[in-house]
C-alpha cells in the first residue's frame, strides 16, 4: 500500500508531529470476519483492554522525553509536553543504558474512577460544572493551560505501542509490551496472548462482565496480530492498521427513578428537558441526570415525576432515558409538561409549526448569551483554549462579556479580577484569544452560531461568498443558489445579517482583526484522487471511527465536495449508525451508498 506509513519509523522528529501516525483502531462488533483477514494458521493475537481515555504520542531522544502530543488527525497532534511531564506514570527518562536515538511510545492517558469522583466532588463544592465521564475529564485536563492543574488531577497512563529503529525492533507485540515495562512504563496487566479466535472470544466475553470491577473505565477490547512481521505485511489503511481491531461492548442499561425534571436553555434558545434521577452507577460513573431531548420525546415517553425509567449512555458518553416502566408508576405521579415561559429570563417561549423544539426568542436571555460564547470559543469554531463554561459564566456575571466581540477587548488586568485568576493564567488566556484571530473565515462564520449553519455549510458559504460583506448583503435567493444550501438555511443566514446587533458584532470583529474573508487556493493536483474529483458526497449517521469533520477533510483533500443534503446531483452518501432520512432518500434516488470502510478503501485506490 503506497499510502501506508512504514511500521519502523526513520530516526527523525520535528515540531509536534509524531514520527509514526497515531491512528485509531477500526471498530467492529463481530469477532471473526475482521480478524480472519490475518489468517488463523499459526497466528497468535494479543488482547488488551481498550482504556477509555485520551491517546498520547510520546517521543524520546537519547532516552529523554522531549515531546508529548495528542492524537490530533493521526499525523499532527497538539503539543502538550509540559502537561504530559506531570503524569507520574510517564518516565521522563527511559530505563536504558544505551537508548536508541529516537524511541516512540503510544498509550492512553486516563483517570481512575476514584480520582474522577474526587475531582467532581471538589468541582461540586466550588460550583463548577461537573465532568460527564472520566474520558472527558482526562481530555479536558490534558488541554489545560496551567500544568499545575494537570498535576493535581493525577492522570495515569498505560503504554501499548513501541516503535524502535530497525536494529532494535521487537519480534512480537507481546515482546514490545514486556520491553515497555522494562524501560519504565506501566502496561495494562490484563493482557493476554490468544492462539485462536475462540480464545479471543472468551477473553472478550470474560471482560464484558469483569470490567465492572476494574478501577478505571474500559469500553472494549483491542485485538492485535502478535507477529510484527505479519503486521508489516498487512500494513495500514488511510486511518487505521489492518492488523488491529477494537471490539466495543454494548451500552449498559440500568433502572432508576425520575425525581424531578428541569429545563435547560441552549445558545439557540432551545429548551431541553432534563430528567433529575435518583443517582445510579452506569458505565463506571454516577449518573444523576439524563437528557429528554424535546417536547415530542416527552410526549412519546408520557413521563411522570416519580416514574421508574431505563437509562443508558448514548455512545458510552451521554446519559439518556430509553423507556418508562409505566407499570411501576406511583398512583399520584404528576405528568411533566414543558413550560410556557423561559426558566432563565421568564419571557414567553414559542414552538414553531413542524418543529419539535420549544425556544426562547429573547435575544437578551443570559442563557443564550452564555451558550453563544461557549460555541464561539469551541474547538470547531475559534478554538480558544482555556475558555470553558465556568469561565464564561464568571465573565458574563461580571459584565466583562456581553457579546463575542468583547473577548478581544479583554486584558490580563481585567481578567485578574475574576475568581482564581492569577497573572500567568490571565496572560495565557489573552494570548489564546489573540491567536484565534488567525482562524479561517469559515470557522468564524460557524462560530457566529447562525441557526442551521454547521461546519459544512459554513465552508460552502465562504467558498462562494469570499468576504463577509458579500454574504451580509446578498438576498436569501442568492444564498440558496449555493449548491448544498437549502431555503431554510438561506433564510436563516439572510435574517441573521439583517439584525442590527449582529451587524454591530461583525463590525467589531472586523476591527478586532478576525479573518472575515477567504482566499481561493488552487488544489495540488498530486493530492486529487480521480475517483473523487468533482464528486459530491453527503455524510449521515455516526461513523465507527471518523468524526464528521475528519471524513469531510479527507474527501475535500482528495478533490471531492461535501454537502449537507441529498439530491439527484449527489454521487455518494457515506452512512454510519442511525443514518435516518438521508439514507432513505439516497436509496430512493439510486445513489451509491458507502460505509466508512468503503470510503477509506476508495481513498487509497
C-alpha positions in Angstrom: 0.0 0.0 0.0 1.8 3.1 -1.2 -0.1 5.4 1.1 0.6 3.3 4.3 3.3 4.6 6.7 6.2 2.3 7.4 6.0 0.3 10.6 9.5 1.2 11.6 10.0 5.0 11.6 13.0 6.9 10.4 15.1 8.5 13.2 13.8 12.0 12.8 11.4 14.3 14.6 10.3 17.8 14.4 7.5 20.1 15.7 4.7 18.4 17.4 4.2 15.8 14.7 4.8 12.2 15.8 7.2 10.1 13.7 4.5 7.4 13.4 0.9 8.4 12.9 -1.2 7.9 16.0 -4.1 6.1 14.3 -7.2 4.7 15.9 -8.2 1.1 15.6 -11.1 0.0 13.4 -14.2 -0.8 15.5 -16.3 -3.9 14.9 -18.9 -5.9 16.8 -18.2 -9.2 15.1 -15.1 -11.1 16.2 -14.5 -13.5 13.3 -14.6 -11.6 10.0 -12.0 -8.8 10.5 -9.5 -11.0 12.3 -9.8 -13.7 9.7 -8.1 -11.3 7.3 -4.9 -12.0 9.2 -5.2 -15.8 8.7 -5.6 -18.3 11.5 -2.9 -20.9 10.7 -0.3 -20.4 13.4 -1.4 -16.9 14.0 -1.5 -15.6 17.6 -3.3 -12.5 18.8 -2.6 -10.1 21.7 -5.8 -9.0 23.5 -5.6 -5.8 25.6 -8.4 -3.9 27.3 -9.4 -0.7 25.5 -8.9 2.0 28.0 -11.4 4.8 27.9 -9.1 7.9 28.0 -7.1 10.1 25.6 -4.5 8.7 23.2 -1.0 10.2 23.5 2.2 10.0 21.4 5.5 10.3 23.3 8.9 10.9 21.7 12.2 10.2 23.4 15.5 11.4 22.1 18.6 9.7 23.5 16.3 8.3 26.3 14.9 11.7 27.3 11.2 12.7 26.9 11.2 15.6 24.5 7.6 15.7 23.2 4.1 14.7 24.1 1.2 15.2 21.8 -2.5 14.3 21.4 -3.8 12.1 18.5 -5.0 15.1 16.5 -5.6 14.0 12.9 -3.4 10.9 13.4 -0.3 12.6 11.9 -0.1 16.0 13.6 -1.3 16.4 17.2 -1.5 19.2 19.8 1.8 19.7 21.6 1.1 19.2 25.4 4.6 18.3 26.5 4.5 20.3 29.7 1.3 18.7 30.8 2.5 15.2 29.9 5.5 15.6 32.1 3.3 15.9 35.1 1.9 12.4 34.7 3.9 10.3 37.1 3.5 7.0 35.2 5.2 8.5 32.2 9.0 8.3 32.7 11.0 11.5 31.9 14.0 9.2 31.2 14.0 5.7 29.9 15.5 2.9 31.9 18.0 2.1 29.2 21.8 2.2 29.4 22.3 2.9 25.7 19.0 4.2 24.4 18.4 4.4 20.6 18.5 8.0 19.1 14.7 8.0 18.9 12.0 6.0 20.7 8.3 6.5 20.0 5.7 5.3 22.5 1.9 5.3 22.2 -0.5 4.9 25.0 -3.6 6.1 26.8 -3.8 8.8 29.5 -6.8 8.2 31.8 -8.3 9.0 35.2 -9.1 6.2 37.7 -12.7 6.1 38.8 -11.8 7.1 42.4 -9.8 10.2 41.2 -12.6 11.1 38.8 -15.3 11.0 41.6 -12.9 13.0 43.8 -12.5 15.7 41.1 -16.2 16.0 40.6 -16.8 16.3 44.4 -14.4 19.2 44.5 -15.9 20.8 41.5 -19.4 20.5 43.0 -18.2 22.2 46.2 -16.9 25.2 44.2 -19.9 25.4 42.0 -18.1 24.3 38.9 -19.6 22.2 36.0 -19.2 18.5 36.7 -17.4 16.3 34.2 -19.7 13.9 32.4 -17.2 11.0 32.5 -13.6 10.1 33.0 -12.8 10.3 29.3 -14.0 13.9 29.1 -12.2 14.8 32.3 -8.9 13.3 31.0 -9.2 15.1 27.7 -10.1 18.4 29.4 -7.2 18.1 31.8 -4.6 17.5 29.1 -5.7 20.7 27.3 -5.3 22.8 30.5 -3.2 26.0 30.1 -1.9 25.5 33.7 0.3 22.4 34.2 -0.2 22.7 37.9 -3.9 21.9 37.5 -2.9 18.8 35.4 -0.5 17.7 38.1 -3.2 17.9 40.8 -5.6 15.8 38.8 -3.3 12.7 39.0 -3.7 11.4 35.5 -2.4 7.8 34.9 -1.0 6.2 31.7 -0.8 2.8 30.1 1.6 2.3 27.3 0.6 -0.1 24.5 2.8 0.5 21.4 6.5 0.8 21.0 8.4 2.0 17.9 12.1 1.5 17.6 14.6 1.7 14.8 15.3 -1.3 12.6 18.1 -2.6 14.7 16.2 -2.7 17.9 12.6 -3.6 17.0 10.9 -6.5 18.7 9.6 -9.6 17.0 6.1 -9.6 18.6 3.6 -7.2 20.2 3.9 -9.2 23.4 7.7 -8.6 23.4 7.1 -4.9 22.9 4.7 -4.7 25.9 7.3 -6.6 28.0 10.1 -4.2 26.9 7.8 -1.2 27.7 7.6 -2.4 31.3 11.3 -2.9 31.5 12.1 0.6 30.3 9.8 2.2 32.9 6.2 2.3 31.6 3.0 1.0 33.1 1.4 -1.6 30.9 -2.1 -2.9 31.5 -1.7 -6.2 33.4 -4.9 -7.7 32.0 -3.4 -8.5 28.6 -3.3 -12.0 27.1 -1.9 -13.9 24.1 -4.6 -15.9 22.3 -3.9 -18.7 19.9 -7.3 -18.9 18.3 -10.4 -16.7 17.6 -12.2 -18.8 20.2 -9.8 -17.7 22.8 -10.2 -14.1 21.7 -14.0 -14.5 22.1 -13.6 -16.0 25.6 -11.4 -13.1 26.6 -13.9 -10.6 25.2 -16.8 -12.3 27.0 -15.0 -12.6 30.3 -14.2 -8.9 30.5 -17.7 -7.9 29.4 -18.8 -8.5 33.0 -15.4 -8.4 34.9 -14.7 -4.9 33.7 -17.2 -3.6 36.2 -14.8 -4.4 38.9 -11.8 -2.5 37.4 -10.7 0.8 39.0 -10.8 2.5 35.6 -13.1 2.7 32.6 -12.8 0.3 29.6 -15.3 0.1 26.8 -14.0 -2.8 24.7 -11.0 -5.0 23.8 -8.2 -4.2 21.3 -7.0 -7.3 19.4 -3.7 -7.1 17.6 -1.9 -9.7 15.5 1.1 -10.6 17.6 3.8 -11.1 14.9 5.5 -7.8 13.9 6.5 -9.4 10.5 2.8 -10.1 9.8 1.9 -6.6 10.9 4.3 -5.2 8.3 2.8 -7.4 5.6 -0.8 -6.3 6.4 0.1 -2.6 6.6 -2.3 0.3 7.1 -5.4 1.8 5.5 -5.6 5.6 5.4 -6.9 5.7 9.0 -6.0 2.6 10.9 -3.7 -0.5 10.9 -5.1 -3.6 9.2 -3.5 -5.8 11.9 -5.6 -4.4 14.9 -9.2 -4.0 15.7 -11.3 -2.7 18.6 -14.2 -4.8 19.7 -16.7 -2.5 21.6 -19.1 -3.6 24.3 -22.8 -2.7 24.0 -24.1 0.2 26.1 -25.1 -0.7 29.7 -28.8 -0.1 30.7 -30.0 0.4 34.3 -33.3 1.3 36.0 -33.7 4.4 38.3 -36.4 6.9 39.4 -37.1 10.3 38.0 -37.2 12.7 41.0 -37.8 15.9 39.0 -37.5 17.4 35.5 -35.5 20.6 34.9 -35.3 22.6 31.7 -32.0 24.0 30.2 -31.7 26.8 27.7 -29.2 26.5 24.9 -27.4 29.0 22.7 -30.2 29.0 20.1 -32.8 29.4 22.8 -33.8 25.8 22.5 -35.4 24.4 25.7 -34.1 20.9 26.6 -35.9 19.0 29.4 -33.5 17.0 31.7 -34.5 14.2 34.0 -33.1 14.6 37.5 -32.6 11.0 38.6 -32.0 9.1 41.8 -28.2 8.6 41.4 -27.2 5.3 39.9 -24.0 3.7 38.8 -23.8 3.5 35.0 -20.8 2.5 32.8 -18.4 3.4 35.7 -19.8 6.7 36.7 -22.6 8.1 39.0 -25.4 9.3 36.8 -28.0 11.7 38.3 -29.2 13.5 35.1 -30.3 12.4 31.6 -31.5 14.2 28.6 -35.1 14.0 27.5 -34.3 15.9 24.2 -37.6 17.8 23.5 -41.3 18.0 23.9 -42.0 15.4 21.3 -39.8 12.9 23.1 -41.5 13.8 26.4 -44.9 13.0 24.8 -43.6 9.7 23.5 -42.4 8.7 26.9 -45.5 10.0 28.7 -43.1 10.8 31.5 -44.4 11.4 35.1 -42.5 12.6 38.1 -41.7 9.5 40.1 -41.6 7.2 37.1 -39.1 4.3 37.0 -37.1 4.6 33.8 -34.4 2.7 32.0 -31.3 4.8 31.4 -28.2 4.2 29.2 -25.3 6.2 27.9 -25.6 7.0 24.2 -22.1 6.2 22.8 -21.0 5.4 26.3 -21.0 9.2 27.0 -24.3 11.0 27.3 -27.0 9.5 29.6 -30.5 9.3 28.0 -33.8 7.9 29.1 -34.6 4.9 26.9 -38.1 4.0 28.1 -40.5 4.3 31.0 -41.7 1.3 33.1 -45.3 2.6 33.3 -46.4 -0.5 35.3 -44.3 0.8 38.3 -45.7 4.3 38.2 -46.9 5.7 41.6 -50.6 6.5 41.9 -50.2 10.2 42.5 -47.4 10.7 39.9 -47.7 14.1 38.0 -47.3 14.3 34.2 -44.5 16.7 33.3 -45.3 19.4 30.7 -43.0 21.9 29.0 -43.1 25.5 30.4 -44.7 28.4 28.6 -42.0 30.8 29.8 -38.2 30.7 29.7 -36.8 29.4 33.0 -33.8 31.8 32.6 -35.4 35.1 31.6 -39.2 34.5 32.3 -40.1 35.6 28.7 -42.7 33.6 26.7 -41.4 30.7 24.7 -42.6 29.6 21.2 -42.8 26.4 19.3 -42.8 26.8 15.5 -45.1 24.7 13.4 -43.5 21.5 12.3 -40.7 21.7 14.9 -40.1 19.5 17.9 -38.1 22.2 19.8 -39.5 24.9 22.1 -37.5 28.1 22.0 -36.9 31.3 24.0 -36.7 34.1 21.4 -35.4 36.8 23.8 -32.0 37.8 22.4 -31.1 39.3 25.8 -31.6 36.0 27.6 -28.5 35.3 29.7 -28.6 31.6 28.8 -28.5 32.3 25.1 -25.5 34.7 25.6 -23.6 32.1 27.6 -24.3 29.4 25.1 -23.3 31.6 22.2 -20.0 32.5 23.8 -19.2 28.9 24.6 -20.0 27.9 21.0 -17.8 30.8 19.6 -14.8 29.6 21.7 -15.4 25.9 20.9 -12.8 23.7 19.2 -14.6 23.6 15.8 -15.1 27.4 15.8 -12.4 29.8 17.2 -10.8 27.1 19.4 -9.9 29.5 22.3 -8.1 27.1 24.6 -8.9 27.6 28.3 -12.3 29.4 27.8 -15.0 26.9 29.1 -18.4 27.1 30.7 -17.2 28.1 34.2 -15.1 31.0 32.9 -17.8 32.2 30.5 -20.3 32.2 33.4 -17.9 34.3 35.5 -17.2 36.7 32.7 -20.9 37.2 31.9 -21.8 37.6 35.6 -19.0 40.2 36.0 -20.2 42.1 32.9 -16.9 41.5 31.1 -18.7 39.9 28.2 -22.0 41.0 26.5 -21.0 39.6 23.1 -18.2 37.6 21.4 -16.5 40.8 20.3 -15.9 41.7 24.0 -13.4 38.8 24.1 -11.0 40.9 22.0 -11.1 43.8 24.4 -10.0 41.7 27.4 -6.7 42.4 29.1 -4.8 40.4 31.7 -5.5 43.1 34.3 -9.3 42.9 33.7 -9.3 39.1 33.8 -7.3 39.1 37.1 -10.4 40.4 38.8 -12.1 37.0 38.4 -12.0 34.3 41.0 -8.9 32.1 40.9 -7.3 34.1 38.1 -3.6 34.8 38.5 -1.5 36.8 36.1 0.1 33.8 34.4 -3.2 32.2 33.6 -4.7 35.6 32.5 -1.7 36.2 30.2 -2.2 32.7 28.6 -5.9 33.4 28.0 -5.2 36.8 26.4 -2.7 35.0 24.2 -5.1 32.2 23.3 -7.8 34.8 22.4 -5.2 36.7 20.2 -4.3 33.5 18.4 -7.9 32.9 17.5 -7.7 35.9 15.1 -5.8 33.7 12.7 -8.6 31.1 12.4 -10.1 31.0 8.8 -13.2 32.8 7.8 -15.3 29.6 7.6 -14.6 28.9 11.3 -15.5 32.5 12.3 -18.8 32.1 10.4 -19.5 28.8 12.1 -18.6 30.4 15.5 -21.3 33.1 15.0 -23.9 30.4 15.8 -26.2 31.2 12.9 -29.1 28.7 13.1 -28.7 25.7 10.8 -25.1 26.7 9.8 -22.8 23.9 10.7 -19.2 23.4 9.8 -20.0 22.0 6.3 -22.4 24.8 5.4 -20.0 27.5 6.7 -17.4 26.1 4.4 -19.7 26.1 1.4 -20.8 29.7 2.1 -17.3 31.1 2.5 -16.2 29.4 -0.7 -19.0 31.1 -2.6 -19.0 34.5 -0.8 -15.4 35.1 -0.1 -15.9 38.1 2.2 -18.5 38.8 4.9 -19.7 42.0 3.2 -20.9 39.9 0.2 -22.6 37.4 2.3 -24.3 40.1 4.5 -25.8 41.9 1.6 -27.0 39.3 -0.8 -30.5 38.0 -1.0 -31.8 34.8 0.5 -32.4 33.6 -3.1 -28.7 34.1 -3.9 -27.6 32.2 -0.8 -29.9 29.4 -1.8 -28.2 29.3 -5.1 -25.1 27.8 -3.4 -25.2 24.0 -4.0 -26.0 22.2 -0.8 -27.7 25.3 0.8 -31.5 24.9 1.1 -34.2 27.5 1.6 -34.3 27.1 5.4 -30.6 27.7 5.8 -30.6 30.6 3.3 -33.4 32.3 5.1 -31.7 31.9 8.4 -28.5 33.4 7.2 -30.2 36.3 5.4 -32.3 37.1 8.5 -29.3 36.9 10.8 -27.3 39.6 8.9 -30.3 41.9 8.9 -30.4 42.2 12.7 -28.7 45.5 13.8 -27.0 43.9 16.8 -25.4 41.2 14.5 -24.2 43.9 12.1 -22.6 45.7 15.0 -20.9 42.4 16.1 -19.5 41.8 12.6 -18.1 45.4 12.5 -16.4 44.9 15.9 -14.9 41.5 14.9 -13.6 43.1 11.8 -11.9 45.9 13.8 -10.5 43.3 16.2 -8.7 41.7 13.2 -10.6 38.4 12.7 -10.5 36.7 9.3 -13.7 37.7 7.6 -12.6 36.9 4.1 -11.1 33.9 2.4 -8.7 33.3 -0.5 -9.4 30.8 -3.2 -6.4 28.4 -3.2 -5.6 26.1 -6.1 -5.6 22.5 -5.2 -2.4 20.4 -5.5 -3.1 18.1 -8.4 -1.0 15.4 -6.8 -3.5 15.3 -3.9 -6.5 14.7 -6.1 -8.0 11.2 -6.4 -9.6 10.9 -9.8 -12.5 8.9 -8.3 -13.2 11.9 -6.1 -12.6 14.8 -8.4 -15.8 16.9 -8.8 -17.9 14.2 -7.0 -20.5 15.3 -4.4 -20.7 13.5 -1.1 -23.2 13.6 1.8 -22.3 12.3 5.2 -25.0 10.9 7.5 -25.1 8.9 10.8 -22.3 8.2 13.3 -19.3 6.7 11.6 -17.4 4.0 13.5 -14.0 5.7 13.8 -14.0 9.0 11.9 -15.5 12.2 13.2 -17.7 14.0 10.7 -15.2 16.8 10.1 -12.3 14.3 9.7 -14.3 12.4 6.9 -15.1 15.7 5.3 -11.4 16.8 5.2 -10.4 13.5 3.7 -13.0 13.9 0.9 -12.2 17.5 0.2 -8.4 16.9 0.1 -9.0 14.1 -2.4 -10.9 16.5 -4.7 -14.5 15.8 -3.7 -17.1 18.1 -2.3 -19.3 17.6 0.8 -22.8 18.9 1.1 -25.5 18.7 3.7 -28.4 17.4 1.8 -29.2 14.5 -0.7 -30.3 15.4 -4.2 -30.2 13.9 -7.7 -26.8 15.6 -8.1 -25.3 13.6 -5.1 -22.8 11.0 -6.2 -22.1 9.2 -2.9 -23.8 9.0 0.5 -21.4 7.8 3.3 -23.5 6.2 6.1 -22.9 5.4 9.7 -25.1 4.2 12.6 -28.6 5.8 12.8 -28.3 7.2 9.3 -32.0 8.2 9.0 -33.9 10.0 6.2 -30.8 10.9 4.1 -30.1 7.2 3.6 -33.7 6.5 2.7 -33.7 9.4 0.1 -30.4 8.2 -1.3 -31.8 4.7 -1.8 -34.9 6.0 -3.4 -32.8 8.0 -5.9 -30.4 5.1 -6.6 -27.4 6.9 -5.2 -24.3 4.8 -4.4 -24.1 4.1 -0.6 -20.7 3.8 1.1 -19.7 2.6 4.5 -16.8 4.2 6.3 -14.5 1.3 5.3 -15.6 1.6 1.7 -14.9 5.3 1.7 -11.4 4.7 3.1 -10.8 2.0 0.5 -11.8 4.3 -2.2 -9.4 6.9 -0.9 -6.3 4.7 -1.2 -7.1 3.1 -4.6 
